[in-house]
Amino acid sequence: MSAVHQPERNQPTGRTATVKINAAGRETYLRYLRPDEPIYQKIADAGIMDEITVTAAEVERLMEAVGDVESTNPHWLNTASRVRGAAVKLGVI
């Protein structure tokens, strides 16, 4: 039986994940991110709860906001949870 190589944590895998961002998450991210960032444009162009395809680098950037934004809004917390799920899938965390 051969061992399956697992990518090291925090190493780009070349894979993507999808994440759905609700209205509270969209508003928060569009305030937090810079308009010149590609992930900003993806979020701005997507509708509420549309699936957005993200790379590991984009998820890392979204996770920065999750760590920095202090909010108890349950809608933001739901978006943050979905972003964390994508980060785990991509090996970012």
N, CA, C and O atoms as CSV, one atom per row, in Angstrom:
chain,resi,resn,atom,element,x,y,z
A,1,MET,N,N,0.841,-1.171,0.000
A,1,MET,CA,C,0.000,0.000,0.000
A,1,MET,C,C,0.886,1.234,0.000
A,1,MET,O,O,1.744,1.378,0.870
A,2,SER,N,N,0.694,2.110,-0.945
A,2,SER,CA,C,1.539,3.289,-1.031
A,2,SER,C,C,0.929,4.448,-0.255
A,2,SER,O,O,-0.290,4.574,-0.138
A,3,ALA,N,N,1.806,5.279,0.265
A,3,ALA,CA,C,1.365,6.451,1.032
A,3,ALA,C,C,0.934,7.550,0.067
A,3,ALA,O,O,1.525,7.729,-0.997
A,4,VAL,N,N,-0.088,8.270,0.453
A,4,VAL,CA,C,-0.556,9.406,-0.336
A,4,VAL,C,C,0.143,10.647,0.185
A,4,VAL,O,O,0.131,10.916,1.386
A,5,HIS,N,N,0.750,11.398,-0.713
A,5,HIS,CA,C,1.434,12.624,-0.312
A,5,HIS,C,C,0.407,13.691,0.043
A,5,HIS,O,O,-0.478,13.997,-0.757
A,6,GLN,N,N,0.522,14.246,1.220
A,6,GLN,CA,C,-0.334,15.337,1.654
A,6,GLN,C,C,0.455,16.632,1.542
A,6,GLN,O,O,1.594,16.691,2.005
A,7,PRO,N,N,-0.125,17.684,0.932
A,7,PRO,CA,C,0.607,18.945,0.860
A,7,PRO,C,C,0.832,19.512,2.256
A,7,PRO,O,O,0.001,19.346,3.148
A,8,GLU,N,N,1.959,20.176,2.431
A,8,GLU,CA,C,2.245,20.816,3.711
A,8,GLU,C,C,1.225,21.921,3.946
A,8,GLU,O,O,0.765,22.567,3.005
A,9,ARG,N,N,0.886,22.124,5.184
A,9,ARG,CA,C,-0.041,23.199,5.542
A,9,ARG,C,C,0.531,24.532,5.074
A,9,ARG,O,O,1.740,24.751,5.141
A,10,ASN,N,N,-0.324,25.406,4.608
A,10,ASN,CA,C,0.026,26.741,4.126
A,10,ASN,C,C,0.801,26.725,2.806
A,10,ASN,O,O,1.399,27.735,2.436
A,11,GLN,N,N,0.801,25.618,2.102
A,11,GLN,CA,C,1.437,25.558,0.800
A,11,GLN,C,C,0.349,25.560,-0.271
A,11,GLN,O,O,-0.637,24.834,-0.146
A,12,PRO,N,N,0.513,26.372,-1.329
A,12,PRO,CA,C,-0.499,26.396,-2.386
A,12,PRO,C,C,-0.679,25.016,-2.991
A,12,PRO,O,O,0.304,24.318,-3.239
A,13,THR,N,N,-1.903,24.617,-3.230
A,13,THR,CA,C,-2.172,23.302,-3.779
A,13,THR,C,C,-2.561,23.372,-5.251
A,13,THR,O,O,-2.614,22.340,-5.921
A,14,GLY,N,N,-2.835,24.567,-5.765
A,14,GLY,CA,C,-3.297,24.695,-7.137
A,14,GLY,C,C,-4.775,24.388,-7.265
A,14,GLY,O,O,-5.349,24.497,-8.349
A,15,ARG,N,N,-5.383,24.009,-6.169
A,15,ARG,CA,C,-6.800,23.693,-6.181
A,15,ARG,C,C,-7.609,24.944,-5.849
A,15,ARG,O,O,-7.080,25.976,-5.434
A,16,THR,N,N,-8.897,24.802,-6.051
A,16,THR,CA,C,-9.804,25.882,-5.692
A,16,THR,C,C,-10.932,25.325,-4.837
A,16,THR,O,O,-11.147,24.115,-4.766
A,17,ALA,N,N,-11.627,26.214,-4.208
A,17,ALA,CA,C,-12.812,25.869,-3.429
A,17,ALA,C,C,-13.876,26.897,-3.775
A,17,ALA,O,O,-13.584,27.939,-4.361
A,18,THR,N,N,-15.098,26.595,-3.411
A,18,THR,CA,C,-16.157,27.583,-3.584
A,18,THR,C,C,-16.655,27.995,-2.213
A,18,THR,O,O,-16.645,27.215,-1.261
A,19,VAL,N,N,-17.084,29.227,-2.141
A,19,VAL,CA,C,-17.615,29.776,-0.906
A,19,VAL,C,C,-18.804,30.669,-1.258
A,19,VAL,O,O,-18.804,31.357,-2.278
A,20,LYS,N,N,-19.809,30.642,-0.396
A,20,LYS,CA,C,-20.967,31.513,-0.557
A,20,LYS,C,C,-20.871,32.614,0.479
A,20,LYS,O,O,-20.633,32.349,1.657
A,21,ILE,N,N,-21.056,33.853,0.038
A,21,ILE,CA,C,-20.944,35.001,0.929
A,21,ILE,C,C,-22.295,35.701,0.993
A,21,ILE,O,O,-22.844,36.123,-0.025
A,22,ASN,N,N,-22.820,35.815,2.210
A,22,ASN,CA,C,-24.121,36.464,2.385
A,22,ASN,C,C,-23.966,37.986,2.391
A,22,ASN,O,O,-22.860,38.503,2.234
A,23,ALA,N,N,-25.080,38.696,2.572
A,23,ALA,CA,C,-25.072,40.164,2.500
A,23,ALA,C,C,-24.149,40.784,3.546
A,23,ALA,O,O,-23.404,41.715,3.243
A,24,ALA,N,N,-24.196,40.272,4.773
A,24,ALA,CA,C,-23.327,40.823,5.822
A,24,ALA,C,C,-21.857,40.573,5.497
A,24,ALA,O,O,-21.016,41.450,5.691
A,25,GLY,N,N,-21.552,39.383,5.005
A,25,GLY,CA,C,-20.182,39.074,4.623
A,25,GLY,C,C,-19.715,39.923,3.458
A,25,GLY,O,O,-18.581,40.403,3.440
A,26,ARG,N,N,-20.586,40.104,2.497
A,26,ARG,CA,C,-20.243,40.927,1.324
A,26,ARG,C,C,-19.922,42.352,1.751
A,26,ARG,O,O,-18.909,42.919,1.343
A,27,GLU,N,N,-20.782,42.918,2.568
A,27,GLU,CA,C,-20.567,44.294,3.050
A,27,GLU,C,C,-19.258,44.396,3.832
A,27,GLU,O,O,-18.487,45.338,3.644
A,28,THR,N,N,-19.016,43.434,4.698
A,28,THR,CA,C,-17.799,43.444,5.515
A,28,THR,C,C,-16.556,43.310,4.650
A,28,THR,O,O,-15.603,44.072,4.810
A,29,TYR,N,N,-16.559,42.353,3.740
A,29,TYR,CA,C,-15.379,42.157,2.888
A,29,TYR,C,C,-15.130,43.347,1.970
A,29,TYR,O,O,-13.979,43.724,1.754
A,30,LEU,N,N,-16.184,43.941,1.429
A,30,LEU,CA,C,-15.975,45.073,0.523
A,30,LEU,C,C,-15.450,46.300,1.267
A,30,LEU,O,O,-14.814,47.161,0.661
A,31,ARG,N,N,-15.707,46.387,2.559
A,31,ARG,CA,C,-15.107,47.466,3.365
A,31,ARG,C,C,-13.672,47.119,3.734
A,31,ARG,O,O,-12.821,48.007,3.788
A,32,TYR,N,N,-13.386,45.848,3.987
A,32,TYR,CA,C,-12.076,45.413,4.465
A,32,TYR,C,C,-11.037,45.327,3.341
A,32,TYR,O,O,-9.901,45.768,3.513
A,33,LEU,N,N,-11.418,44.772,2.214
A,33,LEU,CA,C,-10.487,44.560,1.101
A,33,LEU,C,C,-10.283,45.834,0.298
A,33,LEU,O,O,-11.082,46.767,0.377
A,34,ARG,N,N,-9.215,45.863,-0.469
A,34,ARG,CA,C,-8.953,46.987,-1.374
A,34,ARG,C,C,-9.573,46.695,-2.743
A,34,ARG,O,O,-9.559,45.552,-3.199
A,35,PRO,N,N,-10.112,47.721,-3.396
A,35,PRO,CA,C,-10.739,47.509,-4.705
A,35,PRO,C,C,-9.797,46.950,-5.775
A,35,PRO,O,O,-10.265,46.383,-6.762
A,36,ASP,N,N,-8.484,47.099,-5.601
A,36,ASP,CA,C,-7.549,46.579,-6.604
A,36,ASP,C,C,-7.218,45.099,-6.393
A,36,ASP,O,O,-6.460,44.521,-7.172
A,37,GLU,N,N,-7.774,44.483,-5.353
A,37,GLU,CA,C,-7.529,43.062,-5.116
A,37,GLU,C,C,-8.506,42.229,-5.943
A,37,GLU,O,O,-9.698,42.531,-5.976
A,38,PRO,N,N,-8.011,41.179,-6.614
A,38,PRO,CA,C,-8.903,40.342,-7.436
A,38,PRO,C,C,-10.079,39.753,-6.654
A,38,PRO,O,O,-11.181,39.656,-7.193
A,39,ILE,N,N,-9.868,39.360,-5.404
A,39,ILE,CA,C,-10.956,38.776,-4.622
A,39,ILE,C,C,-12.031,39.820,-4.329
A,39,ILE,O,O,-13.210,39.481,-4.227
A,40,TYR,N,N,-11.639,41.073,-4.196
A,40,TYR,CA,C,-12.618,42.151,-4.011
A,40,TYR,C,C,-13.568,42.173,-5.197
A,40,TYR,O,O,-14.786,42.237,-5.029
A,41,GLN,N,N,-13.002,42.119,-6.397
A,41,GLN,CA,C,-13.828,42.185,-7.605
A,41,GLN,C,C,-14.728,40.971,-7.725
A,41,GLN,O,O,-15.881,41.095,-8.140
A,42,LYS,N,N,-14.218,39.794,-7.367
A,42,LYS,CA,C,-15.057,38.590,-7.412
A,42,LYS,C,C,-16.271,38.751,-6.502
A,42,LYS,O,O,-17.390,38.411,-6.886
A,43,ILE,N,N,-16.046,39.269,-5.299
A,43,ILE,CA,C,-17.138,39.452,-4.341
A,43,ILE,C,C,-18.091,40.531,-4.829
A,43,ILE,O,O,-19.308,40.371,-4.733
A,44,ALA,N,N,-17.552,41.632,-5.354
A,44,ALA,CA,C,-18.382,42.730,-5.839
A,44,ALA,C,C,-19.247,42.294,-7.019
A,44,ALA,O,O,-20.390,42.733,-7.148
A,45,ASP,N,N,-18.712,41.442,-7.872
A,45,ASP,CA,C,-19.440,41.004,-9.069
A,45,ASP,C,C,-20.471,39.915,-8.780
A,45,ASP,O,O,-21.416,39.735,-9.548
A,46,ALA,N,N,-20.294,39.198,-7.688
A,46,ALA,CA,C,-21.191,38.086,-7.373
A,46,ALA,C,C,-22.458,38.588,-6.676
A,46,ALA,O,O,-22.451,39.614,-5.996
A,47,GLY,N,N,-23.513,37.854,-6.861
A,47,GLY,CA,C,-24.742,38.143,-6.136
A,47,GLY,C,C,-24.668,37.563,-4.733
A,47,GLY,O,O,-23.767,36.790,-4.409
A,48,ILE,N,N,-25.618,37.944,-3.920
A,48,ILE,CA,C,-25.682,37.424,-2.561
A,48,ILE,C,C,-25.864,35.895,-2.621
A,48,ILE,O,O,-26.755,35.390,-3.303
A,49,MET,N,N,-25.020,35.193,-1.911
A,49,MET,CA,C,-25.027,33.731,-1.797
A,49,MET,C,C,-24.722,32.999,-3.105
A,49,MET,O,O,-24.989,31.803,-3.217
A,50,ASP,N,N,-24.167,33.701,-4.095
A,50,ASP,CA,C,-23.645,33.014,-5.275
A,50,ASP,C,C,-22.367,32.283,-4.871
A,50,ASP,O,O,-21.650,32.738,-3.980
A,51,GLU,N,N,-22.080,31.167,-5.512
A,51,GLU,CA,C,-20.820,30.479,-5.255
A,51,GLU,C,C,-19.689,31.254,-5.922
A,51,GLU,O,O,-19.767,31.606,-7.099
A,52,ILE,N,N,-18.651,31.510,-5.156
A,52,ILE,CA,C,-17.465,32.205,-5.657
A,52,ILE,C,C,-16.314,31.209,-5.588
A,52,ILE,O,O,-16.068,30.612,-4.539
A,53,THR,N,N,-15.614,31.029,-6.694
A,53,THR,CA,C,-14.464,30.139,-6.725
A,53,THR,C,C,-13.250,30.914,-6.237
A,53,THR,O,O,-12.935,31.989,-6.748
A,54,VAL,N,N,-12.574,30.349,-5.239
A,54,VAL,CA,C,-11.431,31.022,-4.624
A,54,VAL,C,C,-10.214,30.110,-4.618
A,54,VAL,O,O,-10.325,28.887,-4.536
A,55,THR,N,N,-9.062,30.736,-4.706
A,55,THR,CA,C,-7.785,30.028,-4.617
A,55,THR,C,C,-7.317,30.043,-3.164
A,55,THR,O,O,-7.900,30.724,-2.320
A,56,ALA,N,N,-6.273,29.293,-2.885
A,56,ALA,CA,C,-5.708,29.277,-1.536
A,56,ALA,C,C,-5.253,30.672,-1.123
A,56,ALA,O,O,-5.475,31.081,0.017
A,57,ALA,N,N,-4.622,31.404,-2.032
A,57,ALA,CA,C,-4.160,32.759,-1.701
A,57,ALA,C,C,-5.334,33.684,-1.390
A,57,ALA,O,O,-5.250,34.516,-0.486
A,58,GLU,N,N,-6.421,33.540,-2.133
A,58,GLU,CA,C,-7.595,34.371,-1.873
A,58,GLU,C,C,-8.239,34.010,-0.537
A,58,GLU,O,O,-8.697,34.890,0.193
A,59,VAL,N,N,-8.275,32.729,-0.220
A,59,VAL,CA,C,-8.828,32.314,1.069
A,59,VAL,C,C,-7.959,32.842,2.205
A,59,VAL,O,O,-8.484,33.258,3.238
A,60,GLU,N,N,-6.639,32.832,2.031
A,60,GLU,CA,C,-5.755,33.401,3.054
A,60,GLU,C,C,-6.112,34.852,3.309
A,60,GLU,O,O,-6.154,35.293,4.458
A,61,ARG,N,N,-6.367,35.591,2.251
A,61,ARG,CA,C,-6.719,37.012,2.391
A,61,ARG,C,C,-8.076,37.159,3.093
A,61,ARG,O,O,-8.242,38.027,3.951
A,62,LEU,N,N,-9.037,36.316,2.730
A,62,LEU,CA,C,-10.337,36.360,3.393
A,62,LEU,C,C,-10.209,35.991,4.865
A,62,LEU,O,O,-10.913,36.545,5.709
A,63,MET,N,N,-9.324,35.066,5.172
A,63,MET,CA,C,-9.114,34.671,6.564
A,63,MET,C,C,-8.506,35.799,7.385
A,63,MET,O,O,-8.744,35.878,8.591
A,64,GLU,N,N,-7.726,36.673,6.758
A,64,GLU,CA,C,-7.200,37.841,7.470
A,64,GLU,C,C,-8.354,38.680,8.003
A,64,GLU,O,O,-8.322,39.141,9.144
A,65,ALA,N,N,-9.368,38.875,7.175
A,65,ALA,CA,C,-10.529,39.647,7.608
A,65,ALA,C,C,-11.257,38.923,8.730
A,65,ALA,O,O,-11.690,39.550,9.696
A,66,VAL,N,N,-11.394,37.603,8.608
A,66,VAL,CA,C,-12.070,36.830,9.655
A,66,VAL,C,C,-11.364,37.056,10.993
A,66,VAL,O,O,-12.018,37.179,12.029
A,67,GLY,N,N,-10.047,37.111,10.971
A,67,GLY,CA,C,-9.290,37.340,12.201
A,67,GLY,C,C,-9.343,38.764,12.702
A,67,GLY,O,O,-9.271,39.004,13.907
A,68,ASP,N,N,-9.469,39.722,11.780
A,68,ASP,CA,C,-9.417,41.134,12.153
A,68,ASP,C,C,-10.765,41.742,12.506
A,68,ASP,O,O,-10.834,42.642,13.343
A,69,VAL,N,N,-11.825,41.270,11.889
A,69,VAL,CA,C,-13.139,41.879,12.076
A,69,VAL,C,C,-13.737,41.388,13.388
A,69,VAL,O,O,-13.869,40.186,13.620
A,70,GLU,N,N,-14.089,42.327,14.225
A,70,GLU,CA,C,-14.737,41.977,15.493
A,70,GLU,C,C,-16.229,42.226,15.334
A,70,GLU,O,O,-16.684,43.370,15.331
A,71,SER,N,N,-16.975,41.157,15.203
A,71,SER,CA,C,-18.411,41.258,15.004
A,71,SER,C,C,-19.095,40.053,15.619
A,71,SER,O,O,-18.585,38.933,15.575
A,72,THR,N,N,-20.252,40.304,16.187
A,72,THR,CA,C,-21.069,39.201,16.693
A,72,THR,C,C,-22.305,39.011,15.816
A,72,THR,O,O,-23.216,38.262,16.170
A,73,ASN,N,N,-22.329,39.689,14.679
A,73,ASN,CA,C,-23.443,39.536,13.742
A,73,ASN,C,C,-23.482,38.078,13.284
A,73,ASN,O,O,-22.516,37.590,12.697
A,74,PRO,N,N,-24.578,37.384,13.544
A,74,PRO,CA,C,-24.621,35.958,13.182
A,74,PRO,C,C,-24.477,35.713,11.685
A,74,PRO,O,O,-23.996,34.655,11.281
A,75,HIS,N,N,-24.878,36.656,10.869
A,75,HIS,CA,C,-24.741,36.492,9.419
A,75,HIS,C,C,-23.270,36.566,9.015
A,75,HIS,O,O,-22.816,35.792,8.172
A,76,TRP,N,N,-22.521,37.501,9.618
A,76,TRP,CA,C,-21.078,37.566,9.366
A,76,TRP,C,C,-20.414,36.282,9.862
A,76,TRP,O,O,-19.546,35.731,9.184
A,77,LEU,N,N,-20.814,35.808,11.031
A,77,LEU,CA,C,-20.222,34.591,11.587
A,77,LEU,C,C,-20.487,33.381,10.689
A,77,LEU,O,O,-19.646,32.487,10.594
A,78,ASN,N,N,-21.639,33.346,10.037
A,78,ASN,CA,C,-21.933,32.261,9.086
A,78,ASN,C,C,-20.991,32.324,7.890
A,78,ASN,O,O,-20.463,31.301,7.453
A,79,THR,N,N,-20.782,33.529,7.362
A,79,THR,CA,C,-19.850,33.678,6.245
A,79,THR,C,C,-18.445,33.284,6.685
A,79,THR,O,O,-17.749,32.561,5.971
A,80,ALA,N,N,-18.027,33.753,7.854
A,80,ALA,CA,C,-16.695,33.420,8.366
A,80,ALA,C,C,-16.529,31.903,8.484
A,80,ALA,O,O,-15.462,31.368,8.182
A,81,SER,N,N,-17.568,31.223,8.915
A,81,SER,CA,C,-17.525,29.764,9.029
A,81,SER,C,C,-17.354,29.106,7.662
A,81,SER,O,O,-16.593,28.148,7.530
A,82,ARG,N,N,-18.047,29.604,6.658
A,82,ARG,CA,C,-17.909,29.038,5.310
A,82,ARG,C,C,-16.510,29.284,4.756
A,82,ARG,O,O,-15.951,28.421,4.080
A,83,VAL,N,N,-15.943,30.452,5.037
A,83,VAL,CA,C,-14.570,30.762,4.588
A,83,VAL,C,C,-13.582,29.843,5.301
A,83,VAL,O,O,-12.652,29.338,4.673
A,84,ARG,N,N,-13.766,29.622,6.588
A,84,ARG,CA,C,-12.901,28.691,7.313
A,84,ARG,C,C,-12.970,27.292,6.701
A,84,ARG,O,O,-11.950,26.613,6.586
A,85,GLY,N,N,-14.157,26.868,6.315
A,85,GLY,CA,C,-14.310,25.556,5.672
A,85,GLY,C,C,-13.511,25.472,4.383
A,85,GLY,O,O,-12.879,24.453,4.105
A,86,ALA,N,N,-13.537,26.543,3.594
A,86,ALA,CA,C,-12.757,26.569,2.347
A,86,ALA,C,C,-11.275,26.559,2.660
A,86,ALA,O,O,-10.493,25.926,1.951
A,87,ALA,N,N,-10.876,27.262,3.727
A,87,ALA,CA,C,-9.467,27.296,4.116
A,87,ALA,C,C,-8.977,25.905,4.526
A,87,ALA,O,O,-7.861,25.513,4.187
A,88,VAL,N,N,-9.800,25.175,5.243
A,88,VAL,CA,C,-9.430,23.821,5.638
A,88,VAL,C,C,-9.321,22.937,4.402
A,88,VAL,O,O,-8.372,22.167,4.264
A,89,LYS,N,N,-10.294,23.052,3.509
A,89,LYS,CA,C,-10.285,22.238,2.280
A,89,LYS,C,C,-9.009,22.473,1.467
A,89,LYS,O,O,-8.448,21.540,0.892
A,90,LEU,N,N,-8.564,23.721,1.430
A,90,LEU,CA,C,-7.392,24.064,0.623
A,90,LEU,C,C,-6.073,23.941,1.398
A,90,LEU,O,O,-5.005,24.211,0.848
A,91,GLY,N,N,-6.144,23.540,2.658
A,91,GLY,CA,C,-4.921,23.377,3.446
A,91,GLY,C,C,-4.306,24.666,3.919
A,91,GLY,O,O,-3.126,24.699,4.268
A,92,VAL,N,N,-5.093,25.743,3.937
A,92,VAL,CA,C,-4.595,27.041,4.379
A,92,VAL,C,C,-4.487,27.062,5.905
A,92,VAL,O,O,-3.575,27.677,6.458
A,93,ILE,N,N,-5.408,26.397,6.575
A,93,ILE,CA,C,-5.346,26.291,8.046
A,93,ILE,C,C,-5.445,24.830,8.443
A,93,ILE,O,O,-5.414,24.510,9.631
